[in-house]
Amino acid sequence: MNCPKCRSTMNYESFIGGEQKGFAWVYDGWRCVYCGEVVDPLILRNRMRMRALETKPNRVHAGHFDAETKAA
Ligand SMILES: [Zn+2]
């Protein structure tokens, strides 16, 4: 997975928040190690409306990244 803004490497991690409001939320997503851009399945769905990303987006991106690495 490369950053859509600067094309740098993105780390897959979990984001946690909302605890001070009496409830917590957590989701997994990608964060750019260079510019801090965050991309998660919900953002991708809102921005791009790609139905294919609604199931296991991490596996799709991991396979895509491997292919890119070998090609380069
Ligand atoms: Zn970036």
N, CA, C, O and the ligand as a Tripos MOL2 file, in Angstrom:
@<TRIPOS>MOLECULE
protein
  289   287    73     0     0
PROTEIN
NO_CHARGES

@<TRIPOS>ATOM
      1 N           0.8450   -1.1970    0.0000 N.3       1 MET1
      2 CA          0.0000    0.0000    0.0000 C.3       1 MET1
      3 C           0.8770    1.2430    0.0000 C.2       1 MET1
      4 O           1.6950    1.4210    0.9020 O.2       1 MET1
      5 N           0.7190    2.0980   -0.9930 N.am      2 ASN2
      6 CA          1.4650    3.3490   -1.0360 C.3       2 ASN2
      7 C           0.5300    4.5210   -0.8120 C.2       2 ASN2
      8 O          -0.6460    4.4630   -1.1710 O.2       2 ASN2
      9 N           1.0530    5.5850   -0.2170 N.am      3 CYS3
     10 CA          0.2660    6.7690    0.0960 C.3       3 CYS3
     11 C          -0.3110    7.3850   -1.1830 C.2       3 CYS3
     12 O           0.4170    7.5780   -2.1570 O.2       3 CYS3
     13 N          -1.6130    7.6950   -1.1850 N.am      4 PRO4
     14 CA         -2.2260    8.3040   -2.3690 C.3       4 PRO4
     15 C          -1.7440    9.7300   -2.6040 C.2       4 PRO4
     16 O          -1.9170   10.2760   -3.6930 O.2       4 PRO4
     17 N          -1.1390   10.3340   -1.5810 N.am      5 LYS5
     18 CA         -0.6680   11.7240   -1.7170 C.3       5 LYS5
     19 C           0.7840   11.7980   -2.1520 C.2       5 LYS5
     20 O           1.1180   12.4920   -3.1130 O.2       5 LYS5
     21 N           1.6690   11.0640   -1.4240 N.am      6 CYS6
     22 CA          3.1020   11.2250   -1.6580 C.3       6 CYS6
     23 C           3.7730    9.9360   -2.1130 C.2       6 CYS6
     24 O           4.9750    9.9250   -2.3790 O.2       6 CYS6
     25 N           2.9960    8.8330   -2.2070 N.am      7 ARG7
     26 CA          3.5070    7.5560   -2.7140 C.3       7 ARG7
     27 C           4.5090    6.9030   -1.7810 C.2       7 ARG7
     28 O           5.2160    5.9840   -2.1930 O.2       7 ARG7
     29 N           4.5930    7.3590   -0.5090 N.am      8 SER8
     30 CA          5.4900    6.7260    0.4510 C.3       8 SER8
     31 C           4.8450    5.4660    1.0160 C.2       8 SER8
     32 O           3.6720    5.1890    0.7670 O.2       8 SER8
     33 N           5.6370    4.7000    1.7860 N.am      9 THR9
     34 CA          5.1370    3.4810    2.4080 C.3       9 THR9
     35 C           4.0980    3.7890    3.4670 C.2       9 THR9
     36 O           4.2500    4.7590    4.2100 O.2       9 THR9
     37 N           3.0410    2.9830    3.5560 N.am     10 MET10
     38 CA          2.0290    3.1590    4.5800 C.3      10 MET10
     39 C           2.0460    1.9640    5.5120 C.2      10 MET10
     40 O           2.1750    0.8240    5.0660 O.2      10 MET10
     41 N           1.9150    2.2250    6.8290 N.am     11 ASN11
     42 CA          1.8610    1.1670    7.8360 C.3      11 ASN11
     43 C           0.4200    0.8100    8.1430 C.2      11 ASN11
     44 O          -0.4290    1.6940    8.2590 O.2      11 ASN11
     45 N           0.1360   -0.4790    8.2770 N.am     12 TYR12
     46 CA         -1.1980   -0.9280    8.6500 C.3      12 TYR12
     47 C          -1.2860   -0.9860   10.1610 C.2      12 TYR12
     48 O          -0.4920   -1.6740   10.8030 O.2      12 TYR12
     49 N          -2.2450   -0.2670   10.7420 N.am     13 GLU13
     50 CA         -2.3430   -0.2250   12.1970 C.3      13 GLU13
     51 C          -3.7810   -0.0150   12.6260 C.2      13 GLU13
     52 O          -4.6550    0.2780   11.8100 O.2      13 GLU13
     53 N          -4.0160   -0.1730   13.9520 N.am     14 SER14
     54 CA         -5.3500    0.0140   14.5120 C.3      14 SER14
     55 C          -5.4530    1.3890   15.1510 C.2      14 SER14
     56 O          -4.5260    1.8360   15.8260 O.2      14 SER14
     57 N          -6.5730    2.0550   14.9420 N.am     15 PHE15
     58 CA         -6.8200    3.3610   15.5360 C.3      15 PHE15
     59 C          -7.9050    3.2090   16.5890 C.2      15 PHE15
     60 O          -8.9270    2.5660   16.3500 O.2      15 PHE15
     61 N          -7.6750    3.8140   17.7750 N.am     16 ILE16
     62 CA         -8.6250    3.7270   18.8740 C.3      16 ILE16
     63 C          -8.9560    5.1290   19.3590 C.2      16 ILE16
     64 O          -8.0650    5.9700   19.4800 O.2      16 ILE16
     65 N         -10.2380    5.3910   19.6400 N.am     17 GLY17
     66 CA        -10.6100    6.7170   20.1210 C.3      17 GLY17
     67 C         -12.0250    6.7280   20.6610 C.2      17 GLY17
     68 O         -12.6810    5.6900   20.7410 O.2      17 GLY17
     69 N         -12.4980    7.9350   21.0380 N.am     18 GLY18
     70 CA        -13.8740    8.1120   21.5020 C.3      18 GLY18
     71 C         -14.0940    7.7230   22.9390 C.2      18 GLY18
     72 O         -15.2310    7.7460   23.4100 O.2      18 GLY18
     73 N         -13.0280    7.3610   23.6660 N.am     19 GLU19
     74 CA        -13.2020    6.8460   25.0270 C.3      19 GLU19
     75 C         -13.7380    7.9180   25.9850 C.2      19 GLU19
     76 O         -14.4800    7.5950   26.9130 O.2      19 GLU19
     77 N         -13.3720    9.1880   25.7710 N.am     20 GLN20
     78 CA        -13.7980   10.2420   26.6920 C.3      20 GLN20
     79 C         -15.2850   10.5390   26.5740 C.2      20 GLN20
     80 O         -15.8360   11.2160   27.4420 O.2      20 GLN20
     81 N         -15.9370   10.0700   25.5620 N.am     21 LYS21
     82 CA        -17.3660   10.3220   25.3820 C.3      21 LYS21
     83 C         -18.2240    9.1720   25.9200 C.2      21 LYS21
     84 O         -19.4410    9.1680   25.7390 O.2      21 LYS21
     85 N         -17.5850    8.1940   26.5820 N.am     22 GLY22
     86 CA        -18.3480    7.1130   27.1730 C.3      22 GLY22
     87 C         -18.4330    5.8810   26.3010 C.2      22 GLY22
     88 O         -18.9790    4.8550   26.7080 O.2      22 GLY22
     89 N         -17.8970    5.9850   25.1110 N.am     23 PHE23
     90 CA        -17.8510    4.8010   24.2540 C.3      23 PHE23
     91 C         -16.5580    4.8430   23.4490 C.2      23 PHE23
     92 O         -15.9840    5.9090   23.2300 O.2      23 PHE23
     93 N         -16.1170    3.6940   23.0210 N.am     24 ALA24
     94 CA        -14.8640    3.6280   22.2800 C.3      24 ALA24
     95 C         -15.1000    3.0530   20.9010 C.2      24 ALA24
     96 O         -15.9850    2.2240   20.6900 O.2      24 ALA24
     97 N         -14.3000    3.5050   19.9840 N.am     25 TRP25
     98 CA        -14.3590    2.9180   18.6530 C.3      25 TRP25
     99 C         -12.9400    2.5100   18.2580 C.2      25 TRP25
    100 O         -11.9540    3.0850   18.7190 O.2      25 TRP25
    101 N         -12.8750    1.5300   17.4170 N.am     26 VAL26
    102 CA        -11.5790    1.0780   16.9130 C.3      26 VAL26
    103 C         -11.7570    0.6090   15.4840 C.2      26 VAL26
    104 O         -12.7500   -0.0360   15.1450 O.2      26 VAL26
    105 N         -10.7880    0.9390   14.6530 N.am     27 TYR27
    106 CA        -10.8190    0.4140   13.2990 C.3      27 TYR27
    107 C          -9.3910    0.2800   12.7880 C.2      27 TYR27
    108 O          -8.4700    0.9140   13.3030 O.2      27 TYR27
    109 N          -9.2270   -0.5330   11.7970 N.am     28 ASP28
    110 CA         -7.9110   -0.7300   11.2000 C.3      28 ASP28
    111 C          -7.7840    0.1110    9.9440 C.2      28 ASP28
    112 O          -8.7530    0.3010    9.2080 O.2      28 ASP28
    113 N          -6.5980    0.6060    9.7090 N.am     29 GLY29
    114 CA         -6.4010    1.4060    8.5110 C.3      29 GLY29
    115 C          -4.9220    1.5830    8.2130 C.2      29 GLY29
    116 O          -4.0600    1.0050    8.8750 O.2      29 GLY29
    117 N          -4.6500    2.3940    7.2030 N.am     30 TRP30
    118 CA         -3.2690    2.6340    6.7790 C.3      30 TRP30
    119 C          -2.8720    4.0640    7.1210 C.2      30 TRP30
    120 O          -3.6530    4.9940    6.9160 O.2      30 TRP30
    121 N          -1.6480    4.2440    7.6470 N.am     31 ARG31
    122 CA         -1.1210    5.5840    7.8990 C.3      31 ARG31
    123 C           0.2260    5.7470    7.2080 C.2      31 ARG31
    124 O           1.1050    4.8910    7.3180 O.2      31 ARG31
    125 N           0.3710    6.8400    6.5060 N.am     32 CYS32
    126 CA          1.6050    7.1250    5.7740 C.3      32 CYS32
    127 C           2.7220    7.4740    6.7540 C.2      32 CYS32
    128 O           2.5220    8.2840    7.6580 O.2      32 CYS32
    129 N           3.8960    6.8680    6.5810 N.am     33 VAL33
    130 CA          5.0180    7.1200    7.4800 C.3      33 VAL33
    131 C           5.6590    8.4730    7.1840 C.2      33 VAL33
    132 O           6.4400    8.9780    7.9910 O.2      33 VAL33
    133 N           5.3360    9.0630    6.0360 N.am     34 TYR34
    134 CA          5.9750   10.3180    5.6280 C.3      34 TYR34
    135 C           5.1000   11.5300    5.9100 C.2      34 TYR34
    136 O           5.5310   12.4470    6.6080 O.2      34 TYR34
    137 N           3.8700   11.5520    5.3770 N.am     35 CYS35
    138 CA          3.0350   12.7460    5.5130 C.3      35 CYS35
    139 C           1.8970   12.5530    6.4960 C.2      35 CYS35
    140 O           1.1940   13.5160    6.8020 O.2      35 CYS35
    141 N           1.6870   11.3330    7.0090 N.am     36 GLY36
    142 CA          0.6680   11.1130    8.0230 C.3      36 GLY36
    143 C          -0.7180   10.9090    7.4650 C.2      36 GLY36
    144 O          -1.6820   10.8360    8.2270 O.2      36 GLY36
    145 N          -0.8470   10.8140    6.1550 N.am     37 GLU37
    146 CA         -2.1490   10.5620    5.5540 C.3      37 GLU37
    147 C          -2.7180    9.2450    6.0740 C.2      37 GLU37
    148 O          -2.0110    8.2390    6.1410 O.2      37 GLU37
    149 N          -4.0090    9.2560    6.4460 N.am     38 VAL38
    150 CA         -4.6530    8.0540    6.9660 C.3      38 VAL38
    151 C          -5.7110    7.5760    5.9740 C.2      38 VAL38
    152 O          -6.5590    8.3460    5.5220 O.2      38 VAL38
    153 N          -5.6400    6.3000    5.6520 N.am     39 VAL39
    154 CA         -6.6270    5.6840    4.7730 C.3      39 VAL39
    155 C          -7.1640    4.4420    5.4610 C.2      39 VAL39
    156 O          -6.3930    3.5630    5.8450 O.2      39 VAL39
    157 N          -8.4680    4.3620    5.6190 N.am     40 ASP40
    158 CA         -9.0800    3.1900    6.2260 C.3      40 ASP40
    159 C         -10.2230    2.7200    5.3400 C.2      40 ASP40
    160 O         -10.6460    3.4380    4.4340 O.2      40 ASP40
    161 N         -10.7250    1.5130    5.6000 N.am     41 PRO41
    162 CA        -11.7820    0.9640    4.7350 C.3      41 PRO41
    163 C         -12.9850    1.8920    4.5930 C.2      41 PRO41
    164 O         -13.5620    1.9910    3.5100 O.2      41 PRO41
    165 N         -13.3710    2.5750    5.6730 N.am     42 LEU42
    166 CA        -14.5340    3.4620    5.6010 C.3      42 LEU42
    167 C         -14.2430    4.6740    4.7280 C.2      42 LEU42
    168 O         -15.0820    5.0820    3.9240 O.2      42 LEU42
    169 N         -13.0540    5.2500    4.8840 N.am     43 ILE43
    170 CA        -12.6800    6.4000    4.0670 C.3      43 ILE43
    171 C         -12.6320    6.0050    2.6030 C.2      43 ILE43
    172 O         -13.1290    6.7200    1.7330 O.2      43 ILE43
    173 N         -12.0310    4.8630    2.3470 N.am     44 LEU44
    174 CA        -11.9470    4.4010    0.9640 C.3      44 LEU44
    175 C         -13.3380    4.2250    0.3770 C.2      44 LEU44
    176 O         -13.5720    4.5570   -0.7850 O.2      44 LEU44
    177 N         -14.2640    3.7030    1.1790 N.am     45 ARG45
    178 CA        -15.6220    3.4620    0.6990 C.3      45 ARG45
    179 C         -16.3210    4.7950    0.4080 C.2      45 ARG45
    180 O         -17.0490    4.9330   -0.5750 O.2      45 ARG45
    181 N         -16.0800    5.7670    1.2880 N.am     46 ASN46
    182 CA        -16.7130    7.0640    1.0880 C.3      46 ASN46
    183 C         -16.1280    7.8010   -0.1040 C.2      46 ASN46
    184 O         -16.8550    8.4310   -0.8720 O.2      46 ASN46
    185 N         -14.8160    7.7220   -0.2540 N.am     47 ARG47
    186 CA        -14.1460    8.4770   -1.3080 C.3      47 ARG47
    187 C         -14.3370    7.8150   -2.6690 C.2      47 ARG47
    188 O         -14.6630    8.4810   -3.6530 O.2      47 ARG47
    189 N         -14.1360    6.5330   -2.7160 N.am     48 MET48
    190 CA        -14.0410    5.8570   -3.9990 C.3      48 MET48
    191 C         -15.2630    4.9870   -4.2990 C.2      48 MET48
    192 O         -15.5190    4.6430   -5.4530 O.2      48 MET48
    193 N         -16.0100    4.6370   -3.2570 N.am     49 ARG49
    194 CA        -17.1990    3.8010   -3.4030 C.3      49 ARG49
    195 C         -16.8820    2.5170   -4.1750 C.2      49 ARG49
    196 O         -17.5780    2.1400   -5.1170 O.2      49 ARG49
    197 N         -15.8000    1.8630   -3.7350 N.am     50 MET50
    198 CA        -15.4250    0.6030   -4.3730 C.3      50 MET50
    199 C         -15.9820   -0.5520   -3.5440 C.2      50 MET50
    200 O         -15.5270   -0.7940   -2.4270 O.2      50 MET50
    201 N         -16.9460   -1.2470   -4.0790 N.am     51 ARG51
    202 CA        -17.5790   -2.3430   -3.3590 C.3      51 ARG51
    203 C         -16.5770   -3.4490   -3.0040 C.2      51 ARG51
    204 O         -16.7430   -4.1310   -1.9920 O.2      51 ARG51
    205 N         -15.5700   -3.6230   -3.8070 N.am     52 ALA52
    206 CA        -14.6110   -4.6980   -3.5850 C.3      52 ALA52
    207 C         -13.8530   -4.5170   -2.2800 C.2      52 ALA52
    208 O         -13.3350   -5.4860   -1.7260 O.2      52 ALA52
    209 N         -13.7820   -3.2820   -1.7800 N.am     53 LEU53
    210 CA        -13.0110   -3.0180   -0.5760 C.3      53 LEU53
    211 C         -13.8030   -3.3070    0.6870 C.2      53 LEU53
    212 O         -13.2530   -3.1960    1.7830 O.2      53 LEU53
    213 N         -15.0670   -3.6720    0.5760 N.am     54 GLU54
    214 CA        -15.8940   -3.8770    1.7660 C.3      54 GLU54
    215 C         -15.5360   -5.1710    2.4880 C.2      54 GLU54
    216 O         -15.9050   -5.3450    3.6490 O.2      54 GLU54
    217 N         -14.8310   -6.0730    1.8300 N.am     55 THR55
    218 CA        -14.4500   -7.3220    2.4760 C.3      55 THR55
    219 C         -12.9370   -7.4910    2.4260 C.2      55 THR55
    220 O         -12.3320   -7.4860    1.3540 O.2      55 THR55
    221 N         -12.3340   -7.6420    3.6070 N.am     56 LYS56
    222 CA        -10.9130   -7.9170    3.7450 C.3      56 LYS56
    223 C         -10.0330   -6.9940    2.9010 C.2      56 LYS56
    224 O          -9.2550   -7.4840    2.0820 O.2      56 LYS56
    225 N         -10.1300   -5.6850    3.0750 N.am     57 PRO57
    226 CA         -9.3070   -4.7710    2.2790 C.3      57 PRO57
    227 C          -7.8220   -4.9330    2.5670 C.2      57 PRO57
    228 O          -6.9880   -4.6790    1.6970 O.2      57 PRO57
    229 N          -7.4790   -5.3630    3.8100 N.am     58 ASN58
    230 CA         -6.0750   -5.5190    4.1560 C.3      58 ASN58
    231 C          -5.4220   -6.6070    3.3080 C.2      58 ASN58
    232 O          -4.2770   -6.4610    2.8810 O.2      58 ASN58
    233 N          -6.1400   -7.6830    3.0670 N.am     59 ARG59
    234 CA         -5.5780   -8.7660    2.2520 C.3      59 ARG59
    235 C          -5.4270   -8.3290    0.7950 C.2      59 ARG59
    236 O          -4.4440   -8.6760    0.1400 O.2      59 ARG59
    237 N          -6.3750   -7.5880    0.3010 N.am     60 VAL60
    238 CA         -6.3030   -7.1090   -1.0760 C.3      60 VAL60
    239 C          -5.0810   -6.2140   -1.2520 C.2      60 VAL60
    240 O          -4.3360   -6.3490   -2.2230 O.2      60 VAL60
    241 N          -4.8790   -5.2840   -0.2900 N.am     61 HIS61
    242 CA         -3.7680   -4.3500   -0.4060 C.3      61 HIS61
    243 C          -2.4360   -5.0780   -0.2340 C.2      61 HIS61
    244 O          -1.4590   -4.7550   -0.9090 O.2      61 HIS61
    245 N          -2.3970   -6.0710    0.6780 N.am     62 ALA62
    246 CA         -1.1560   -6.7850    0.9140 C.3      62 ALA62
    247 C          -0.7120   -7.5120   -0.3480 C.2      62 ALA62
    248 O           0.4660   -7.4800   -0.7040 O.2      62 ALA62
    249 N          -1.6350   -8.1580   -1.0150 N.am     63 GLY63
    250 CA         -1.3060   -8.8640   -2.2450 C.3      63 GLY63
    251 C          -0.8750   -7.9130   -3.3380 C.2      63 GLY63
    252 O           0.0560   -8.1960   -4.0920 O.2      63 GLY63
    253 N          -1.5600   -6.7750   -3.4210 N.am     64 HIS64
    254 CA         -1.2230   -5.7750   -4.4240 C.3      64 HIS64
    255 C           0.1780   -5.2210   -4.1690 C.2      64 HIS64
    256 O           0.9490   -5.0080   -5.1050 O.2      64 HIS64
    257 N           0.5000   -4.9890   -2.8840 N.am     65 PHE65
    258 CA          1.7990   -4.4350   -2.5310 C.3      65 PHE65
    259 C           2.9080   -5.4190   -2.8950 C.2      65 PHE65
    260 O           3.9430   -5.0200   -3.4290 O.2      65 PHE65
    261 N           2.6970   -6.6960   -2.6080 N.am     66 ASP66
    262 CA          3.6990   -7.7020   -2.9470 C.3      66 ASP66
    263 C           3.9740   -7.7240   -4.4410 C.2      66 ASP66
    264 O           5.1200   -7.8400   -4.8750 O.2      66 ASP66
    265 N           2.9130   -7.6130   -5.2150 N.am     67 ALA67
    266 CA          3.0710   -7.6450   -6.6690 C.3      67 ALA67
    267 C           3.8990   -6.4460   -7.1380 C.2      67 ALA67
    268 O           4.7590   -6.5700   -8.0100 O.2      67 ALA67
    269 N           3.6240   -5.2950   -6.5440 N.am     68 GLU68
    270 CA          4.3520   -4.0820   -6.9250 C.3      68 GLU68
    271 C           5.8280   -4.1930   -6.5550 C.2      68 GLU68
    272 O           6.7030   -3.7600   -7.3050 O.2      68 GLU68
    273 N           6.0910   -4.7840   -5.3790 N.am     69 THR69
    274 CA          7.4680   -4.9110   -4.9220 C.3      69 THR69
    275 C           8.2820   -5.8010   -5.8600 C.2      69 THR69
    276 O           9.4200   -5.4780   -6.2020 O.2      69 THR69
    277 N           7.6940   -6.9120   -6.2700 N.am     70 LYS70
    278 CA          8.4010   -7.8330   -7.1580 C.3      70 LYS70
    279 C           8.6200   -7.2230   -8.5320 C.2      70 LYS70
    280 O           9.6520   -7.4510   -9.1650 O.2      70 LYS70
    281 N           7.6380   -6.4400   -8.9940 N.am     71 ALA71
    282 CA          7.7560   -5.8200  -10.3110 C.3      71 ALA71
    283 C           8.8500   -4.7580  -10.3130 C.2      71 ALA71
    284 O           9.5200   -4.5460  -11.3230 O.2      71 ALA71
    285 N           9.0250   -4.0890   -9.1620 N.am     72 ALA72
    286 CA         10.0230   -3.0110   -9.0820 C.3      72 ALA72
    287 C          11.3910   -3.6220   -8.8120 C.2      72 ALA72
    288 O          12.3800   -2.8980   -8.7070 O.2      72 ALA72
    289 ZN          2.0300   10.3080    2.3290 Zn       73 ZN73
@<TRIPOS>BOND
     1     1     2 1
     2     2     3 1
     3     3     4 2
     4     3     5 am
     5     5     6 1
     6     6     7 1
     7     7     8 2
     8     7     9 am
     9     9    10 1
    10    10    11 1
    11    11    12 2
    12    11    13 am
    13    13    14 1
    14    14    15 1
    15    15    16 2
    16    15    17 am
    17    17    18 1
    18    18    19 1
    19    19    20 2
    20    19    21 am
    21    21    22 1
    22    22    23 1
    23    23    24 2
    24    23    25 am
    25    25    26 1
    26    26    27 1
    27    27    28 2
    28    27    29 am
    29    29    30 1
    30    30    31 1
    31    31    32 2
    32    31    33 am
    33    33    34 1
    34    34    35 1
    35    35    36 2
    36    35    37 am
    37    37    38 1
    38    38    39 1
    39    39    40 2
    40    39    41 am
    41    41    42 1
    42    42    43 1
    43    43    44 2
    44    43    45 am
    45    45    46 1
    46    46    47 1
    47    47    48 2
    48    47    49 am
    49    49    50 1
    50    50    51 1
    51    51    52 2
    52    51    53 am
    53    53    54 1
    54    54    55 1
    55    55    56 2
    56    55    57 am
    57    57    58 1
    58    58    59 1
    59    59    60 2
    60    59    61 am
    61    61    62 1
    62    62    63 1
    63    63    64 2
    64    63    65 am
    65    65    66 1
    66    66    67 1
    67    67    68 2
    68    67    69 am
    69    69    70 1
    70    70    71 1
    71    71    72 2
    72    71    73 am
    73    73    74 1
    74    74    75 1
    75    75    76 2
    76    75    77 am
    77    77    78 1
    78    78    79 1
    79    79    80 2
    80    79    81 am
    81    81    82 1
    82    82    83 1
    83    83    84 2
    84    83    85 am
    85    85    86 1
    86    86    87 1
    87    87    88 2
    88    87    89 am
    89    89    90 1
    90    90    91 1
    91    91    92 2
    92    91    93 am
    93    93    94 1
    94    94    95 1
    95    95    96 2
    96    95    97 am
    97    97    98 1
    98    98    99 1
    99    99   100 2
   100    99   101 am
   101   101   102 1
   102   102   103 1
   103   103   104 2
   104   103   105 am
   105   105   106 1
   106   106   107 1
   107   107   108 2
   108   107   109 am
   109   109   110 1
   110   110   111 1
   111   111   112 2
   112   111   113 am
   113   113   114 1
   114   114   115 1
   115   115   116 2
   116   115   117 am
   117   117   118 1
   118   118   119 1
   119   119   120 2
   120   119   121 am
   121   121   122 1
   122   122   123 1
   123   123   124 2
   124   123   125 am
   125   125   126 1
   126   126   127 1
   127   127   128 2
   128   127   129 am
   129   129   130 1
   130   130   131 1
   131   131   132 2
   132   131   133 am
   133   133   134 1
   134   134   135 1
   135   135   136 2
   136   135   137 am
   137   137   138 1
   138   138   139 1
   139   139   140 2
   140   139   141 am
   141   141   142 1
   142   142   143 1
   143   143   144 2
   144   143   145 am
   145   145   146 1
   146   146   147 1
   147   147   148 2
   148   147   149 am
   149   149   150 1
   150   150   151 1
   151   151   152 2
   152   151   153 am
   153   153   154 1
   154   154   155 1
   155   155   156 2
   156   155   157 am
   157   157   158 1
   158   158   159 1
   159   159   160 2
   160   159   161 am
   161   161   162 1
   162   162   163 1
   163   163   164 2
   164   163   165 am
   165   165   166 1
   166   166   167 1
   167   167   168 2
   168   167   169 am
   169   169   170 1
   170   170   171 1
   171   171   172 2
   172   171   173 am
   173   173   174 1
   174   174   175 1
   175   175   176 2
   176   175   177 am
   177   177   178 1
   178   178   179 1
   179   179   180 2
   180   179   181 am
   181   181   182 1
   182   182   183 1
   183   183   184 2
   184   183   185 am
   185   185   186 1
   186   186   187 1
   187   187   188 2
   188   187   189 am
   189   189   190 1
   190   190   191 1
   191   191   192 2
   192   191   193 am
   193   193   194 1
   194   194   195 1
   195   195   196 2
   196   195   197 am
   197   197   198 1
   198   198   199 1
   199   199   200 2
   200   199   201 am
   201   201   202 1
   202   202   203 1
   203   203   204 2
   204   203   205 am
   205   205   206 1
   206   206   207 1
   207   207   208 2
   208   207   209 am
   209   209   210 1
   210   210   211 1
   211   211   212 2
   212   211   213 am
   213   213   214 1
   214   214   215 1
   215   215   216 2
   216   215   217 am
   217   217   218 1
   218   218   219 1
   219   219   220 2
   220   219   221 am
   221   221   222 1
   222   222   223 1
   223   223   224 2
   224   223   225 am
   225   225   226 1
   226   226   227 1
   227   227   228 2
   228   227   229 am
   229   229   230 1
   230   230   231 1
   231   231   232 2
   232   231   233 am
   233   233   234 1
   234   234   235 1
   235   235   236 2
   236   235   237 am
   237   237   238 1
   238   238   239 1
   239   239   240 2
   240   239   241 am
   241   241   242 1
   242   242   243 1
   243   243   244 2
   244   243   245 am
   245   245   246 1
   246   246   247 1
   247   247   248 2
   248   247   249 am
   249   249   250 1
   250   250   251 1
   251   251   252 2
   252   251   253 am
   253   253   254 1
   254   254   255 1
   255   255   256 2
   256   255   257 am
   257   257   258 1
   258   258   259 1
   259   259   260 2
   260   259   261 am
   261   261   262 1
   262   262   263 1
   263   263   264 2
   264   263   265 am
   265   265   266 1
   266   266   267 1
   267   267   268 2
   268   267   269 am
   269   269   270 1
   270   270   271 1
   271   271   272 2
   272   271   273 am
   273   273   274 1
   274   274   275 1
   275   275   276 2
   276   275   277 am
   277   277   278 1
   278   278   279 1
   279   279   280 2
   280   279   281 am
   281   281   282 1
   282   282   283 1
   283   283   284 2
   284   283   285 am
   285   285   286 1
   286   286   287 1
   287   287   288 2
@<TRIPOS>SUBSTRUCTURE
     1 MET1         2 RESIDUE 1 A MET
     2 ASN2         6 RESIDUE 1 A ASN
     3 CYS3        10 RESIDUE 1 A CYS
     4 PRO4        14 RESIDUE 1 A PRO
     5 LYS5        18 RESIDUE 1 A LYS
     6 CYS6        22 RESIDUE 1 A CYS
     7 ARG7        26 RESIDUE 1 A ARG
     8 SER8        30 RESIDUE 1 A SER
     9 THR9        34 RESIDUE 1 A THR
    10 MET10       38 RESIDUE 1 A MET
    11 ASN11       42 RESIDUE 1 A ASN
    12 TYR12       46 RESIDUE 1 A TYR
    13 GLU13       50 RESIDUE 1 A GLU
    14 SER14       54 RESIDUE 1 A SER
    15 PHE15       58 RESIDUE 1 A PHE
    16 ILE16       62 RESIDUE 1 A ILE
    17 GLY17       66 RESIDUE 1 A GLY
    18 GLY18       70 RESIDUE 1 A GLY
    19 GLU19       74 RESIDUE 1 A GLU
    20 GLN20       78 RESIDUE 1 A GLN
    21 LYS21       82 RESIDUE 1 A LYS
    22 GLY22       86 RESIDUE 1 A GLY
    23 PHE23       90 RESIDUE 1 A PHE
    24 ALA24       94 RESIDUE 1 A ALA
    25 TRP25       98 RESIDUE 1 A TRP
    26 VAL26      102 RESIDUE 1 A VAL
    27 TYR27      106 RESIDUE 1 A TYR
    28 ASP28      110 RESIDUE 1 A ASP
    29 GLY29      114 RESIDUE 1 A GLY
    30 TRP30      118 RESIDUE 1 A TRP
    31 ARG31      122 RESIDUE 1 A ARG
    32 CYS32      126 RESIDUE 1 A CYS
    33 VAL33      130 RESIDUE 1 A VAL
    34 TYR34      134 RESIDUE 1 A TYR
    35 CYS35      138 RESIDUE 1 A CYS
    36 GLY36      142 RESIDUE 1 A GLY
    37 GLU37      146 RESIDUE 1 A GLU
    38 VAL38      150 RESIDUE 1 A VAL
    39 VAL39      154 RESIDUE 1 A VAL
    40 ASP40      158 RESIDUE 1 A ASP
    41 PRO41      162 RESIDUE 1 A PRO
    42 LEU42      166 RESIDUE 1 A LEU
    43 ILE43      170 RESIDUE 1 A ILE
    44 LEU44      174 RESIDUE 1 A LEU
    45 ARG45      178 RESIDUE 1 A ARG
    46 ASN46      182 RESIDUE 1 A ASN
    47 ARG47      186 RESIDUE 1 A ARG
    48 MET48      190 RESIDUE 1 A MET
    49 ARG49      194 RESIDUE 1 A ARG
    50 MET50      198 RESIDUE 1 A MET
    51 ARG51      202 RESIDUE 1 A ARG
    52 ALA52      206 RESIDUE 1 A ALA
    53 LEU53      210 RESIDUE 1 A LEU
    54 GLU54      214 RESIDUE 1 A GLU
    55 THR55      218 RESIDUE 1 A THR
    56 LYS56      222 RESIDUE 1 A LYS
    57 PRO57      226 RESIDUE 1 A PRO
    58 ASN58      230 RESIDUE 1 A ASN
    59 ARG59      234 RESIDUE 1 A ARG
    60 VAL60      238 RESIDUE 1 A VAL
    61 HIS61      242 RESIDUE 1 A HIS
    62 ALA62      246 RESIDUE 1 A ALA
    63 GLY63      250 RESIDUE 1 A GLY
    64 HIS64      254 RESIDUE 1 A HIS
    65 PHE65      258 RESIDUE 1 A PHE
    66 ASP66      262 RESIDUE 1 A ASP
    67 ALA67      266 RESIDUE 1 A ALA
    68 GLU68      270 RESIDUE 1 A GLU
    69 THR69      274 RESIDUE 1 A THR
    70 LYS70      278 RESIDUE 1 A LYS
    71 ALA71      282 RESIDUE 1 A ALA
    72 ALA72      286 RESIDUE 1 A ALA
    73 ZN73       289 GROUP 0 **** ****
